[in-house]
Amino acid sequence: MNISFLRTCFIALLIIGFTACSPKPEFKNIDITGGTAFGKDFSLLDPEGKIRILSDFKGKVVVMFFGYTQCPDICPTTLTEMQQVMTLMGPQADKVQVLFVTVDPARDSAAILKQYVPAFDPRFLGLRPADEAALEKVTKDFKIYYKKVPGTSPGSYTMDHTAGSYAFDPEGRLRLYIKHAQGPETLAHDLKELLK
C-alpha cells in the first residue's frame, strides 16, 4: 500500500471520529435541519434600494421574520423580544443578523423600514419585495401565510400573517422554525447553539 492512500484513510477516520463525538445540538425550537426543500434564498431590497440575498450575511446566524410596520401586536412583540435576545447574547450578538421582511410593501416604504426596524436595535435590517410578484415569490418560497384584511377605510387595513420566524446557521442553511413569543432566553439558547 502506498503512503498517500494510508494518509487519506487516516484523515478520513479522524473526521468520522470527530463527527461521531460532536454532540447534536439540543434546540428548544423546531429543528428543520436538512430535508427542507424551501427557504433556500431570497432577493429583497434594503432601505437603501440595494438587493440583498442570503449569502450577504454568511458567517452570521440569520433570524428572518415576516410582518409589517403597522402591526398592532405580533411584530413589535417579536422585534422587542429579538432586541432582548441580542442583549442576552452579549458580544455574540454581533454574529446575529435579524431581518424583518414586510408583507405590506404598499405602506412599508424604504424610508419607513429604515426608521422603524432599527428603532428596536440598530443592527436589525428591514427588507421589502420590489413588487407584488416578488412578495408572492418570497412568501411562497418560505411558506409564509399573509392576507389583507379590510378596515373601515381603504388605508386602515391589517395583514394577517405567519407569526413564527426562521433561523439560518452561519453557512446559510435553514435550521430552525422559531415559534412566536417563547421568551428571549429560549431563543438566545438556540442561537448560541447555531454559533457553535
TAFEN-V848021 format. One record per backbone hydrogen bond with DSSP energy under -1.0 kcal/mol. NH is the residue of the N-H (numbers start at 1). CO is the residue of the C=O. If there is no record, write none. Layout:
nh=NH co=CO
nh=NH co=CO
//
This chain:
nh=6 co=2
nh=7 co=3
nh=8 co=4
nh=9 co=5
nh=10 co=6
nh=11 co=7
nh=12 co=8
nh=13 co=9
nh=14 co=10
nh=15 co=11
nh=16 co=12
nh=17 co=13
nh=18 co=14
nh=19 co=15
nh=20 co=16
nh=21 co=17
nh=22 co=18
nh=30 co=177
nh=32 co=175
nh=39 co=141
nh=44 co=52
nh=45 co=128
nh=46 co=50
nh=49 co=46
nh=52 co=44
nh=56 co=53
nh=57 co=54
nh=58 co=55
nh=59 co=170
nh=60 co=57
nh=61 co=95
nh=62 co=168
nh=63 co=97
nh=64 co=166
nh=65 co=99
nh=67 co=101
nh=71 co=68
nh=77 co=73
nh=78 co=74
nh=79 co=75
nh=80 co=76
nh=81 co=77
nh=82 co=78
nh=83 co=79
nh=84 co=80
nh=85 co=81
nh=86 co=82
nh=87 co=83
nh=88 co=84
nh=89 co=85
nh=92 co=89
nh=93 co=90
nh=94 co=91
nh=95 co=92
nh=96 co=93
nh=97 co=61
nh=99 co=63
nh=100 co=125
nh=101 co=65
nh=102 co=127
nh=103 co=67
nh=107 co=104
nh=108 co=104
nh=109 co=107
nh=113 co=109
nh=114 co=110
nh=115 co=111
nh=116 co=112
nh=117 co=113
nh=120 co=117
nh=124 co=121
nh=125 co=98
nh=127 co=100
nh=128 co=45
nh=135 co=131
nh=136 co=132
nh=137 co=133
nh=138 co=134
nh=139 co=135
nh=140 co=136
nh=141 co=137
nh=142 co=138
nh=143 co=140
nh=144 co=139
nh=147 co=160
nh=149 co=158
nh=156 co=153
nh=158 co=149
nh=160 co=147
nh=162 co=145
nh=165 co=178
nh=166 co=64
nh=167 co=176
nh=168 co=62
nh=169 co=173
nh=172 co=169
nh=175 co=167
nh=176 co=167
nh=177 co=30
nh=178 co=165
nh=187 co=183
nh=188 co=184
nh=189 co=185
nh=190 co=186
nh=191 co=187
nh=192 co=188
nh=193 co=189
nh=194 co=190
nh=195 co=191
nh=196 co=193
//
